[in-house]
Amino acid sequence: RYEAGASPDDVDLSAHQSWIADMWGHPCDAKAYGRLSEIYLAHPDFVARFETLSEGFSQWLTAAMVAWSKR
């Protein structure tokens, strides 16, 4: 989606949010999901990982997570 030019405001991240909940072993509500995006962007290891997938992806993903958490 990112590389196809999708806007962060227009993507469905329900599968990602569910995956996070599975990894945590408890529900991931909208507030927690939005805050997780802040951690992703603030932590150099997360940024480096996402940038290896595609340049600029860390910014796009966190913007998409914030937009999704506000729906």
PyMOL Python script that loads the backbone (N, CA, C, O; Angstrom):
from pymol import cmd

cmd.read_pdbstr("""\
ATOM      1  N   ARG A   1       0.817  -1.190   0.000  1.00  0.00           N
ATOM      2  CA  ARG A   1       0.000   0.000   0.000  1.00  0.00           C
ATOM      3  C   ARG A   1       0.861   1.255   0.000  1.00  0.00           C
ATOM      4  O   ARG A   1       0.624   2.182  -0.774  1.00  0.00           O
ATOM      5  N   TYR A   2       1.862   1.276   0.875  1.00  0.00           N
ATOM      6  CA  TYR A   2       2.739   2.444   0.964  1.00  0.00           C
ATOM      7  C   TYR A   2       3.412   2.712  -0.360  1.00  0.00           C
ATOM      8  O   TYR A   2       3.360   3.826  -0.881  1.00  0.00           O
ATOM      9  N   GLU A   3       4.047   1.685  -0.906  1.00  0.00           N
ATOM     10  CA  GLU A   3       4.800   1.869  -2.138  1.00  0.00           C
ATOM     11  C   GLU A   3       3.895   2.125  -3.338  1.00  0.00           C
ATOM     12  O   GLU A   3       4.351   2.620  -4.368  1.00  0.00           O
ATOM     13  N   ALA A   4       2.617   1.790  -3.206  1.00  0.00           N
ATOM     14  CA  ALA A   4       1.660   2.076  -4.277  1.00  0.00           C
ATOM     15  C   ALA A   4       1.120   3.501  -4.171  1.00  0.00           C
ATOM     16  O   ALA A   4       0.353   3.948  -5.023  1.00  0.00           O
ATOM     17  N   GLY A   5       1.531   4.210  -3.114  1.00  0.00           N
ATOM     18  CA  GLY A   5       1.119   5.603  -2.965  1.00  0.00           C
ATOM     19  C   GLY A   5      -0.118   5.822  -2.128  1.00  0.00           C
ATOM     20  O   GLY A   5      -0.693   6.910  -2.162  1.00  0.00           O
ATOM     21  N   ALA A   6      -0.544   4.832  -1.383  1.00  0.00           N
ATOM     22  CA  ALA A   6      -1.733   4.980  -0.539  1.00  0.00           C
ATOM     23  C   ALA A   6      -1.502   6.035   0.539  1.00  0.00           C
ATOM     24  O   ALA A   6      -0.421   6.131   1.119  1.00  0.00           O
ATOM     25  N   SER A   7      -2.516   6.798   0.782  1.00  0.00           N
ATOM     26  CA  SER A   7      -2.452   7.798   1.843  1.00  0.00           C
ATOM     27  C   SER A   7      -2.534   7.097   3.199  1.00  0.00           C
ATOM     28  O   SER A   7      -3.287   6.134   3.342  1.00  0.00           O
ATOM     29  N   PRO A   8      -1.777   7.559   4.195  1.00  0.00           N
ATOM     30  CA  PRO A   8      -1.877   6.960   5.523  1.00  0.00           C
ATOM     31  C   PRO A   8      -3.278   7.069   6.113  1.00  0.00           C
ATOM     32  O   PRO A   8      -3.648   6.292   6.992  1.00  0.00           O
ATOM     33  N   ASP A   9      -4.052   8.031   5.630  1.00  0.00           N
ATOM     34  CA  ASP A   9      -5.413   8.222   6.133  1.00  0.00           C
ATOM     35  C   ASP A   9      -6.406   7.221   5.564  1.00  0.00           C
ATOM     36  O   ASP A   9      -7.522   7.100   6.070  1.00  0.00           O
ATOM     37  N   ASP A  10      -6.012   6.502   4.516  1.00  0.00           N
ATOM     38  CA  ASP A  10      -6.962   5.656   3.794  1.00  0.00           C
ATOM     39  C   ASP A  10      -6.708   4.158   3.916  1.00  0.00           C
ATOM     40  O   ASP A  10      -7.321   3.375   3.189  1.00  0.00           O
ATOM     41  N   VAL A  11      -5.833   3.747   4.802  1.00  0.00           N
ATOM     42  CA  VAL A  11      -5.533   2.313   4.896  1.00  0.00           C
ATOM     43  C   VAL A  11      -6.232   1.680   6.094  1.00  0.00           C
ATOM     44  O   VAL A  11      -6.467   2.321   7.119  1.00  0.00           O
ATOM     45  N   ASP A  12      -6.548   0.424   5.932  1.00  0.00           N
ATOM     46  CA  ASP A  12      -7.177  -0.359   6.993  1.00  0.00           C
ATOM     47  C   ASP A  12      -6.077  -1.118   7.736  1.00  0.00           C
ATOM     48  O   ASP A  12      -5.463  -2.031   7.183  1.00  0.00           O
ATOM     49  N   LEU A  13      -5.835  -0.741   8.972  1.00  0.00           N
ATOM     50  CA  LEU A  13      -4.792  -1.392   9.765  1.00  0.00           C
ATOM     51  C   LEU A  13      -5.368  -2.324  10.826  1.00  0.00           C
ATOM     52  O   LEU A  13      -4.706  -2.620  11.821  1.00  0.00           O
ATOM     53  N   SER A  14      -6.587  -2.781  10.617  1.00  0.00           N
ATOM     54  CA  SER A  14      -7.206  -3.672  11.605  1.00  0.00           C
ATOM     55  C   SER A  14      -6.399  -4.955  11.795  1.00  0.00           C
ATOM     56  O   SER A  14      -6.276  -5.445  12.918  1.00  0.00           O
ATOM     57  N   ALA A  15      -5.849  -5.505  10.712  1.00  0.00           N
ATOM     58  CA  ALA A  15      -5.047  -6.731  10.838  1.00  0.00           C
ATOM     59  C   ALA A  15      -3.782  -6.465  11.641  1.00  0.00           C
ATOM     60  O   ALA A  15      -3.378  -7.297  12.453  1.00  0.00           O
ATOM     61  N   HIS A  16      -3.155  -5.316  11.425  1.00  0.00           N
ATOM     62  CA  HIS A  16      -1.951  -4.972  12.177  1.00  0.00           C
ATOM     63  C   HIS A  16      -2.285  -4.773  13.651  1.00  0.00           C
ATOM     64  O   HIS A  16      -1.559  -5.251  14.523  1.00  0.00           O
ATOM     65  N   GLN A  17      -3.368  -4.079  13.929  1.00  0.00           N
ATOM     66  CA  GLN A  17      -3.773  -3.860  15.319  1.00  0.00           C
ATOM     67  C   GLN A  17      -4.088  -5.192  16.003  1.00  0.00           C
ATOM     68  O   GLN A  17      -3.740  -5.389  17.167  1.00  0.00           O
ATOM     69  N   SER A  18      -4.736  -6.090  15.295  1.00  0.00           N
ATOM     70  CA  SER A  18      -5.025  -7.421  15.850  1.00  0.00           C
ATOM     71  C   SER A  18      -3.744  -8.207  16.094  1.00  0.00           C
ATOM     72  O   SER A  18      -3.623  -8.906  17.101  1.00  0.00           O
ATOM     73  N   TRP A  19      -2.789  -8.095  15.177  1.00  0.00           N
ATOM     74  CA  TRP A  19      -1.510  -8.776  15.348  1.00  0.00           C
ATOM     75  C   TRP A  19      -0.795  -8.258  16.590  1.00  0.00           C
ATOM     76  O   TRP A  19      -0.230  -9.037  17.358  1.00  0.00           O
ATOM     77  N   ILE A  20      -0.822  -6.939  16.788  1.00  0.00           N
ATOM     78  CA  ILE A  20      -0.212  -6.349  17.984  1.00  0.00           C
ATOM     79  C   ILE A  20      -0.875  -6.928  19.230  1.00  0.00           C
ATOM     80  O   ILE A  20      -0.190  -7.325  20.172  1.00  0.00           O
ATOM     81  N   ALA A  21      -2.195  -6.976  19.238  1.00  0.00           N
ATOM     82  CA  ALA A  21      -2.919  -7.527  20.389  1.00  0.00           C
ATOM     83  C   ALA A  21      -2.504  -8.976  20.646  1.00  0.00           C
ATOM     84  O   ALA A  21      -2.305  -9.372  21.795  1.00  0.00           O
ATOM     85  N   ASP A  22      -2.376  -9.759  19.588  1.00  0.00           N
ATOM     86  CA  ASP A  22      -1.934 -11.148  19.741  1.00  0.00           C
ATOM     87  C   ASP A  22      -0.530 -11.219  20.333  1.00  0.00           C
ATOM     88  O   ASP A  22      -0.255 -12.056  21.194  1.00  0.00           O
ATOM     89  N   MET A  23       0.362 -10.335  19.867  1.00  0.00           N
ATOM     90  CA  MET A  23       1.730 -10.321  20.379  1.00  0.00           C
ATOM     91  C   MET A  23       1.762  -9.913  21.851  1.00  0.00           C
ATOM     92  O   MET A  23       2.545 -10.452  22.633  1.00  0.00           O
ATOM     93  N   TRP A  24       0.911  -8.962  22.222  1.00  0.00           N
ATOM     94  CA  TRP A  24       0.852  -8.500  23.608  1.00  0.00           C
ATOM     95  C   TRP A  24       0.138  -9.490  24.520  1.00  0.00           C
ATOM     96  O   TRP A  24       0.390  -9.532  25.724  1.00  0.00           O
ATOM     97  N   GLY A  25      -0.748 -10.279  23.941  1.00  0.00           N
ATOM     98  CA  GLY A  25      -1.521 -11.218  24.746  1.00  0.00           C
ATOM     99  C   GLY A  25      -2.722 -10.577  25.419  1.00  0.00           C
ATOM    100  O   GLY A  25      -3.298 -11.151  26.343  1.00  0.00           O
ATOM    101  N   HIS A  26      -3.102  -9.398  24.965  1.00  0.00           N
ATOM    102  CA  HIS A  26      -4.312  -8.718  25.461  1.00  0.00           C
ATOM    103  C   HIS A  26      -4.746  -7.686  24.432  1.00  0.00           C
ATOM    104  O   HIS A  26      -3.974  -7.337  23.538  1.00  0.00           O
ATOM    105  N   PRO A  27      -5.975  -7.195  24.549  1.00  0.00           N
ATOM    106  CA  PRO A  27      -6.471  -6.250  23.546  1.00  0.00           C
ATOM    107  C   PRO A  27      -5.583  -5.009  23.406  1.00  0.00           C
ATOM    108  O   PRO A  27      -4.936  -4.562  24.353  1.00  0.00           O
ATOM    109  N   CYS A  28      -5.582  -4.488  22.206  1.00  0.00           N
ATOM    110  CA  CYS A  28      -4.848  -3.265  21.886  1.00  0.00           C
ATOM    111  C   CYS A  28      -5.898  -2.234  21.467  1.00  0.00           C
ATOM    112  O   CYS A  28      -6.310  -2.186  20.308  1.00  0.00           O
ATOM    113  N   ASP A  29      -6.321  -1.416  22.425  1.00  0.00           N
ATOM    114  CA  ASP A  29      -7.349  -0.426  22.091  1.00  0.00           C
ATOM    115  C   ASP A  29      -6.763   0.704  21.248  1.00  0.00           C
ATOM    116  O   ASP A  29      -5.552   0.767  21.032  1.00  0.00           O
ATOM    117  N   ALA A  30      -7.624   1.583  20.779  1.00  0.00           N
ATOM    118  CA  ALA A  30      -7.204   2.657  19.875  1.00  0.00           C
ATOM    119  C   ALA A  30      -6.149   3.556  20.513  1.00  0.00           C
ATOM    120  O   ALA A  30      -5.192   3.953  19.849  1.00  0.00           O
ATOM    121  N   LYS A  31      -6.314   3.875  21.782  1.00  0.00           N
ATOM    122  CA  LYS A  31      -5.349   4.751  22.459  1.00  0.00           C
ATOM    123  C   LYS A  31      -3.969   4.097  22.516  1.00  0.00           C
ATOM    124  O   LYS A  31      -2.961   4.741  22.221  1.00  0.00           O
ATOM    125  N   ALA A  32      -3.924   2.826  22.893  1.00  0.00           N
ATOM    126  CA  ALA A  32      -2.649   2.106  22.969  1.00  0.00           C
ATOM    127  C   ALA A  32      -2.010   1.977  21.583  1.00  0.00           C
ATOM    128  O   ALA A  32      -0.792   2.082  21.445  1.00  0.00           O
ATOM    129  N   TYR A  33      -2.828   1.752  20.574  1.00  0.00           N
ATOM    130  CA  TYR A  33      -2.303   1.619  19.214  1.00  0.00           C
ATOM    131  C   TYR A  33      -1.691   2.942  18.746  1.00  0.00           C
ATOM    132  O   TYR A  33      -0.617   2.955  18.144  1.00  0.00           O
ATOM    133  N   GLY A  34      -2.360   4.027  19.019  1.00  0.00           N
ATOM    134  CA  GLY A  34      -1.813   5.336  18.673  1.00  0.00           C
ATOM    135  C   GLY A  34      -0.518   5.635  19.406  1.00  0.00           C
ATOM    136  O   GLY A  34       0.418   6.178  18.819  1.00  0.00           O
ATOM    137  N   ARG A  35      -0.456   5.287  20.679  1.00  0.00           N
ATOM    138  CA  ARG A  35       0.766   5.509  21.462  1.00  0.00           C
ATOM    139  C   ARG A  35       1.909   4.622  20.977  1.00  0.00           C
ATOM    140  O   ARG A  35       3.072   5.026  21.007  1.00  0.00           O
ATOM    141  N   LEU A  36       1.576   3.419  20.534  1.00  0.00           N
ATOM    142  CA  LEU A  36       2.606   2.534  19.990  1.00  0.00           C
ATOM    143  C   LEU A  36       3.292   3.181  18.794  1.00  0.00           C
ATOM    144  O   LEU A  36       4.497   3.021  18.602  1.00  0.00           O
ATOM    145  N   SER A  37       2.531   3.903  17.998  1.00  0.00           N
ATOM    146  CA  SER A  37       3.133   4.576  16.848  1.00  0.00           C
ATOM    147  C   SER A  37       4.194   5.580  17.285  1.00  0.00           C
ATOM    148  O   SER A  37       5.195   5.769  16.593  1.00  0.00           O
ATOM    149  N   GLU A  38       3.979   6.222  18.426  1.00  0.00           N
ATOM    150  CA  GLU A  38       4.966   7.166  18.961  1.00  0.00           C
ATOM    151  C   GLU A  38       6.251   6.443  19.343  1.00  0.00           C
ATOM    152  O   GLU A  38       7.351   6.947  19.116  1.00  0.00           O
ATOM    153  N   ILE A  39       6.099   5.262  19.923  1.00  0.00           N
ATOM    154  CA  ILE A  39       7.269   4.458  20.298  1.00  0.00           C
ATOM    155  C   ILE A  39       8.018   4.018  19.041  1.00  0.00           C
ATOM    156  O   ILE A  39       9.246   4.082  18.986  1.00  0.00           O
ATOM    157  N   TYR A  40       7.264   3.571  18.031  1.00  0.00           N
ATOM    158  CA  TYR A  40       7.892   3.165  16.778  1.00  0.00           C
ATOM    159  C   TYR A  40       8.757   4.288  16.214  1.00  0.00           C
ATOM    160  O   TYR A  40       9.888   4.050  15.790  1.00  0.00           O
ATOM    161  N   LEU A  41       8.233   5.496  16.210  1.00  0.00           N
ATOM    162  CA  LEU A  41       8.939   6.610  15.599  1.00  0.00           C
ATOM    163  C   LEU A  41      10.088   7.119  16.471  1.00  0.00           C
ATOM    164  O   LEU A  41      11.071   7.644  15.948  1.00  0.00           O
ATOM    165  N   ALA A  42       9.978   6.973  17.775  1.00  0.00           N
ATOM    166  CA  ALA A  42      10.998   7.489  18.687  1.00  0.00           C
ATOM    167  C   ALA A  42      12.178   6.539  18.874  1.00  0.00           C
ATOM    168  O   ALA A  42      13.259   6.973  19.273  1.00  0.00           O
ATOM    169  N   HIS A  43      11.989   5.259  18.593  1.00  0.00           N
ATOM    170  CA  HIS A  43      13.036   4.277  18.862  1.00  0.00           C
ATOM    171  C   HIS A  43      13.845   4.004  17.591  1.00  0.00           C
ATOM    172  O   HIS A  43      13.289   3.560  16.587  1.00  0.00           O
ATOM    173  N   PRO A  44      15.141   4.266  17.630  1.00  0.00           N
ATOM    174  CA  PRO A  44      15.959   4.104  16.417  1.00  0.00           C
ATOM    175  C   PRO A  44      15.939   2.697  15.831  1.00  0.00           C
ATOM    176  O   PRO A  44      16.070   2.542  14.617  1.00  0.00           O
ATOM    177  N   ASP A  45      15.778   1.672  16.659  1.00  0.00           N
ATOM    178  CA  ASP A  45      15.744   0.311  16.126  1.00  0.00           C
ATOM    179  C   ASP A  45      14.497   0.077  15.277  1.00  0.00           C
ATOM    180  O   ASP A  45      14.569  -0.553  14.222  1.00  0.00           O
ATOM    181  N   PHE A  46      13.361   0.582  15.737  1.00  0.00           N
ATOM    182  CA  PHE A  46      12.141   0.452  14.945  1.00  0.00           C
ATOM    183  C   PHE A  46      12.270   1.230  13.637  1.00  0.00           C
ATOM    184  O   PHE A  46      11.947   0.715  12.567  1.00  0.00           O
ATOM    185  N   VAL A  47      12.741   2.466  13.730  1.00  0.00           N
ATOM    186  CA  VAL A  47      12.900   3.286  12.526  1.00  0.00           C
ATOM    187  C   VAL A  47      13.831   2.585  11.536  1.00  0.00           C
ATOM    188  O   VAL A  47      13.521   2.503  10.348  1.00  0.00           O
ATOM    189  N   ALA A  48      14.941   2.092  12.007  1.00  0.00           N
ATOM    190  CA  ALA A  48      15.895   1.409  11.121  1.00  0.00           C
ATOM    191  C   ALA A  48      15.243   0.195  10.460  1.00  0.00           C
ATOM    192  O   ALA A  48      15.423  -0.033   9.264  1.00  0.00           O
ATOM    193  N   ARG A  49      14.498  -0.576  11.227  1.00  0.00           N
ATOM    194  CA  ARG A  49      13.834  -1.767  10.672  1.00  0.00           C
ATOM    195  C   ARG A  49      12.843  -1.378   9.585  1.00  0.00           C
ATOM    196  O   ARG A  49      12.838  -1.971   8.506  1.00  0.00           O
ATOM    197  N   PHE A  50      12.008  -0.391   9.863  1.00  0.00           N
ATOM    198  CA  PHE A  50      11.001   0.016   8.887  1.00  0.00           C
ATOM    199  C   PHE A  50      11.636   0.647   7.652  1.00  0.00           C
ATOM    200  O   PHE A  50      11.134   0.481   6.540  1.00  0.00           O
ATOM    201  N   GLU A  51      12.722   1.359   7.843  1.00  0.00           N
ATOM    202  CA  GLU A  51      13.392   1.988   6.705  1.00  0.00           C
ATOM    203  C   GLU A  51      14.090   0.958   5.822  1.00  0.00           C
ATOM    204  O   GLU A  51      14.290   1.207   4.634  1.00  0.00           O
ATOM    205  N   THR A  52      14.467  -0.200   6.381  1.00  0.00           N
ATOM    206  CA  THR A  52      15.034  -1.253   5.534  1.00  0.00           C
ATOM    207  C   THR A  52      13.969  -1.843   4.625  1.00  0.00           C
ATOM    208  O   THR A  52      14.283  -2.365   3.555  1.00  0.00           O
ATOM    209  N   LEU A  53      12.724  -1.764   5.039  1.00  0.00           N
ATOM    210  CA  LEU A  53      11.628  -2.263   4.200  1.00  0.00           C
ATOM    211  C   LEU A  53      11.386  -1.335   3.018  1.00  0.00           C
ATOM    212  O   LEU A  53      11.181  -1.783   1.890  1.00  0.00           O
ATOM    213  N   SER A  54      11.414  -0.026   3.296  1.00  0.00           N
ATOM    214  CA  SER A  54      11.227   0.967   2.241  1.00  0.00           C
ATOM    215  C   SER A  54      11.520   2.348   2.806  1.00  0.00           C
ATOM    216  O   SER A  54      11.065   2.688   3.899  1.00  0.00           O
ATOM    217  N   GLU A  55      12.270   3.134   2.071  1.00  0.00           N
ATOM    218  CA  GLU A  55      12.621   4.473   2.538  1.00  0.00           C
ATOM    219  C   GLU A  55      11.353   5.310   2.769  1.00  0.00           C
ATOM    220  O   GLU A  55      10.481   5.399   1.905  1.00  0.00           O
ATOM    221  N   GLY A  56      11.281   5.911   3.945  1.00  0.00           N
ATOM    222  CA  GLY A  56      10.135   6.735   4.313  1.00  0.00           C
ATOM    223  C   GLY A  56       9.001   5.971   4.968  1.00  0.00           C
ATOM    224  O   GLY A  56       8.018   6.567   5.406  1.00  0.00           O
ATOM    225  N   PHE A  57       9.135   4.639   5.037  1.00  0.00           N
ATOM    226  CA  PHE A  57       8.044   3.821   5.573  1.00  0.00           C
ATOM    227  C   PHE A  57       7.779   4.081   7.043  1.00  0.00           C
ATOM    228  O   PHE A  57       6.627   4.010   7.471  1.00  0.00           O
ATOM    229  N   SER A  58       8.792   4.378   7.827  1.00  0.00           N
ATOM    230  CA  SER A  58       8.566   4.603   9.257  1.00  0.00           C
ATOM    231  C   SER A  58       7.634   5.796   9.485  1.00  0.00           C
ATOM    232  O   SER A  58       6.755   5.732  10.344  1.00  0.00           O
ATOM    233  N   GLN A  59       7.812   6.860   8.743  1.00  0.00           N
ATOM    234  CA  GLN A  59       6.928   8.032   8.867  1.00  0.00           C
ATOM    235  C   GLN A  59       5.516   7.693   8.397  1.00  0.00           C
ATOM    236  O   GLN A  59       4.536   8.061   9.044  1.00  0.00           O
ATOM    237  N   TRP A  60       5.419   6.998   7.280  1.00  0.00           N
ATOM    238  CA  TRP A  60       4.116   6.654   6.725  1.00  0.00           C
ATOM    239  C   TRP A  60       3.353   5.720   7.669  1.00  0.00           C
ATOM    240  O   TRP A  60       2.176   5.942   7.950  1.00  0.00           O
ATOM    241  N   LEU A  61       4.025   4.680   8.152  1.00  0.00           N
ATOM    242  CA  LEU A  61       3.373   3.715   9.025  1.00  0.00           C
ATOM    243  C   LEU A  61       2.856   4.381  10.290  1.00  0.00           C
ATOM    244  O   LEU A  61       1.717   4.145  10.691  1.00  0.00           O
ATOM    245  N   THR A  62       3.664   5.198  10.912  1.00  0.00           N
ATOM    246  CA  THR A  62       3.215   5.832  12.155  1.00  0.00           C
ATOM    247  C   THR A  62       2.064   6.799  11.890  1.00  0.00           C
ATOM    248  O   THR A  62       1.149   6.904  12.707  1.00  0.00           O
ATOM    249  N   ALA A  63       2.094   7.503  10.764  1.00  0.00           N
ATOM    250  CA  ALA A  63       0.968   8.375  10.411  1.00  0.00           C
ATOM    251  C   ALA A  63      -0.292   7.554  10.174  1.00  0.00           C
ATOM    252  O   ALA A  63      -1.384   7.956  10.576  1.00  0.00           O
ATOM    253  N   ALA A  64      -0.143   6.410   9.524  1.00  0.00           N
ATOM    254  CA  ALA A  64      -1.287   5.535   9.277  1.00  0.00           C
ATOM    255  C   ALA A  64      -1.840   4.974  10.587  1.00  0.00           C
ATOM    256  O   ALA A  64      -3.055   4.866  10.751  1.00  0.00           O
ATOM    257  N   MET A  65      -0.958   4.619  11.515  1.00  0.00           N
ATOM    258  CA  MET A  65      -1.403   4.104  12.808  1.00  0.00           C
ATOM    259  C   MET A  65      -2.183   5.167  13.586  1.00  0.00           C
ATOM    260  O   MET A  65      -3.211   4.867  14.193  1.00  0.00           O
ATOM    261  N   VAL A  66      -1.697   6.395  13.566  1.00  0.00           N
ATOM    262  CA  VAL A  66      -2.396   7.484  14.252  1.00  0.00           C
ATOM    263  C   VAL A  66      -3.763   7.703  13.613  1.00  0.00           C
ATOM    264  O   VAL A  66      -4.769   7.821  14.313  1.00  0.00           O
ATOM    265  N   ALA A  67      -3.798   7.757  12.286  1.00  0.00           N
ATOM    266  CA  ALA A  67      -5.078   7.954  11.586  1.00  0.00           C
ATOM    267  C   ALA A  67      -6.046   6.818  11.905  1.00  0.00           C
ATOM    268  O   ALA A  67      -7.227   7.056  12.153  1.00  0.00           O
ATOM    269  N   TRP A  68      -5.547   5.589  11.896  1.00  0.00           N
ATOM    270  CA  TRP A  68      -6.396   4.438  12.191  1.00  0.00           C
ATOM    271  C   TRP A  68      -6.923   4.488  13.626  1.00  0.00           C
ATOM    272  O   TRP A  68      -8.079   4.155  13.885  1.00  0.00           O
ATOM    273  N   SER A  69      -6.076   4.902  14.537  1.00  0.00           N
ATOM    274  CA  SER A  69      -6.490   4.926  15.959  1.00  0.00           C
ATOM    275  C   SER A  69      -7.541   5.996  16.229  1.00  0.00           C
ATOM    276  O   SER A  69      -8.223   5.944  17.253  1.00  0.00           O
ATOM    277  N   LYS A  70      -7.680   6.957  15.338  1.00  0.00           N
ATOM    278  CA  LYS A  70      -8.676   8.022  15.516  1.00  0.00           C
ATOM    279  C   LYS A  70     -10.018   7.701  14.878  1.00  0.00           C
ATOM    280  O   LYS A  70     -10.973   8.465  15.022  1.00  0.00           O
ATOM    281  N   ARG A  71     -10.097   6.589  14.182  1.00  0.00           N
ATOM    282  CA  ARG A  71     -11.371   6.219  13.523  1.00  0.00           C
ATOM    283  C   ARG A  71     -12.357   5.643  14.501  1.00  0.00           C
ATOM    284  O   ARG A  71     -13.469   5.283  14.116  1.00  0.00           O
TER     285      ARG A  71
END
""", "prot")
cmd.dss("prot")
cmd.show_as("cartoon", "prot")
cmd.util.cbc("prot")
cmd.orient("prot")
